[in-house]
Amino acid sequence: MEWLPVTVVILLAMGFNYTNGFHDAANAIATSVSTRALTPRIALLMAAVFNLIGAFLGEGVAKTVGSGIIDPPSGMTGLAIVAASLVGAIGWNMLTWWYGLPSSSSHALIGGMAGASLAAGTTVLWSGIMNSIIIPMLISPVAGMILGYLVMTAILWIFRNGHPGRLGRDFRIAQTASAAAMALGHGLQDAAKTMGIVVLALVVGGYHEGAHIPLWVTITSALVISAGTYAGGWRIMRTLGRKIIDLDPPQGFAAESVAASVLYVAGLAFHAPISTTHTITSAIMGVGATKRMSAVRWGVAKNIVGAWVFTFPGAGIVAALTYWIIAIF
């Protein structure tokens, strides 16, 4: 039964992957649904398919998560650290989903890994967290907001003489492509994070060597996050699609296009596991600010940013407590 602990950790990883899917489904489709560019079920199906495809686009983010965050020992202690990390991330995902707050599943996972590792007294690779997590975490929302503002400003200028009704129809069609691009970027980023944690579990369990991602891990992670996405996270979808700003089709297109671009650059060029949630939310804020600053409901935005700030320590505390409980038994 030596395989049982590794199997339990892999199942926990897939549980996190599923919650990641429905928690972050709103990232890809909330704007398209709110502008009525797509019906909810069609949008979810499309997001699920492109999440699946995106998972096969590269291993860079997975390798960062699997080997650049913590260095757990082999054996049961290492598996307990990975299991506690996942419990912390799942717990934070469920809490923020319940309150409809678009927090970062990625940072919940990283926070859980750091918290469990600290509780166990093992190595946390703080330089890796700083370079691959903290700096991108700060840059990506700022980039999303600034680029969202600039792209929307350009759209307003280019189409300043266009007929509003016709532009609305055209941009609804364009949103099909931008929502698909966003879902593809989510698959590239978030499915890879689960792949990385599964490989880490296999390595510390003695069933794998190196950072290469086995094909079965990629396929399983892709299918599970895709299924979670199709389940949909309606609470968060309402927050992103309606509560921050009342979006129209050009704004939705601009926000999705900007966020997808930031995800691709971070994932493919820098292998940085950034938050799809932070990126799309900040892009929506930047797009909304072109209308007028008061168009953005900054009170809602403040609550969202508050959830961002507490994600890392919140998931870390849950993971640390979980590790101590596991260690007792």
Disulfide bonds with the S-S distance in Angstrom:
none
